[in-house]
Amino acid sequence: MKEEYDIIVVGAGPAGSIAARYAAQNGAFVLVLEKDRDVGYPVRCGEAISREGLEAFIKPDKRWINAEITKFGFVAPNGKKVVINLGKVEGYMLERRIFDYELAKTASVAGAEILTRAYVNDLIKENGKVAGVKFEFRGEQKQIKCKIVIGADGVESRVGRWAGLETHIDFRDMESCFQVTASNVKCDQDALFFYFGKEVAPEGYFWVFPKGKGTANIGLGVSGGVGKKRSALSYLNNNLENFFPTANILTQVAGGVPSVVALEKMAAPGIMLVGDAARQVNPLSGGGISSGMIGASIAGRLAAQSIKNNDLNYINNYHKEWKKLRGKKHDFLDKIKDGLFNFTDEQFNNLIESMLKLPEKKRTVGRFFMIALKNKPSLLKEIAKVFVV
Amino acid sequence: MLSYLPIQLIPILPIKMNYRQAKTGKLLIDILPNKCDFCGCCVGVCPEDAIELKEAEIYIIDPRCTNCAKCIWSCPIEVIKFNKEGVLEK
């Protein structure tokens, strides 16, 4: 460990590792601080990722891919289901325990140092700019100075707040999740299944994603508004009993997804936020690995370039680049999410019914949401606004 | 039954009750650390930055808490409790 670094990344999830890798590749001295004792554990994630999103950052490897996804399935509250065949491999199910570690390895190979069990509890500020971090390591309080801090500390991010960024998330936008991995689950090993309904997962969805050999990642998310009355855990227990009574639980964990568009302000002097910390999550699906990695790659590169050019204001381009690559798309998806949130069970039933009426070849994921929109004409107006802006 | 109690214990029974102090009066929220999964939902929704979460350690920073209850609503496993009587200090 050196006395001073160019860039310190807080958190070694996918976003943290990618930010560190891109920063190191662009010539910066990088240190990654991770609060847990290992990278990639515990897994708080549905573990599905699109093929495109993954392949942009790492070559798919059998060691951490559990299943190849060629189908999407949607299940209505009345039990009817529609399966959409994508025709080819469009997504993967990851083994995050190994995947996160492999990503961290690529950061390390690029030149970043990684320190686990280092709990960041404050920032060093100098002349109104973030200039380093304070952290607890093996029972000792330490501090290291740096030019730029990249906060990749996930849904529970506090680094941004300490720098004066408004990162707290409205409880209605927080999807409280509970998930299990289980064996002895009868499910298609090449399809992602989404269940909807007020009894199943109000203001969210219940997922069943295959993990190979009859195992699956099963979980659900409900919004904080729902959680006021009933917790995610109790909904999940209910669903497991109804849909998979014979499942053997292997692991179980709680988690949270900030299902909302990214922060207005993701950077301040000397600090940038990436991944869940910056709310770079697909607001409709709650998927955050690939968009987090995209955000992180922009941040890592800009941070290293700004140090190389000796112009720390260069990081202010972050928001513009994010907007171009993902931001606009997320604004759009957020509107669809708002619409689906308010769907009644009957509307979901009708939606699946209209999909089933289509010939199999015409069933696409895009069409699914198009029909959803037709059910809510008011939503079209909202979406039009997004495109006008 | 009472006669089985060691005599020294009897004067200690009325424990002195000290309420932990939140920013807005009595602290009414308590996180049950033994049942917590350390997922961070509560930290994300806390408007006051009043929750400290380490690898497997969680607690409320009392003077910052405003008893707004958002952490309770967002907890996926109901291990944050609202206690109308106030949280007792040991």
Interface residues (C-beta under 8 A of the other chain):
Chain A: K35 D36 R37 R44 R117 Y119 N121 E136 G154 V155 E156 S157 R158 R161 H168 I169 D170 F171 M174 S176 C177 F178 G224 G225 G227 K228 S231 A232 L233 S234 V253 A254 G255 G256 P258
Chain B: D37 C39 G40 C41 V43 G44 V45 C46 P47 D49 E52 L53 K54 E55 K70 W73 S74 C75 P76 I77 E78
